[in-house]
Amino acid sequence: MFDAEILVAPIILFMLVVAPLWLILHYKSKKQVSQGLSEHEHRQLIELANKAEKMAERVETLEALLDQESPDWRRKV
């Protein structure tokens, strides 16, 4: 068979180094999620929403122009 002693060092290393880091990082990320958006993230979200509205208006304008120029364009797509 094999010796269980071979696994002792990796298990100790895991328990002393990896597991505590894992737990610390896990709960740190949980805390950040529970706090919600930061001010910077909130500003970015508003900016992206404004850009999306402008793009939607542009698409509507382009569709209106295409409807005037080529009424069949929707059937071709």
Stockholm file with secondary structure:
# STOCKHOLM 1.0

chainA/1-77         MFDAEILVAPIILFMLVVAPLWLILHYKSKKQVSQGLSEHEHRQLIELANKAEKMAERVETLEALLDQESPDWRRKV
#=GR chainA/1-77 SS CCCTHHHHHHHHHIIIIIHHHHHHHHHHHHHHHHHCCCHHHHHHHHHHHHHHHHHHHHHHHHHHHHHHHCTTHHHHC
#=GC SS_cons        CCCTHHHHHHHHHIIIIIHHHHHHHHHHHHHHHHHCCCHHHHHHHHHHHHHHHHHHHHHHHHHHHHHHHCTTHHHHC
//
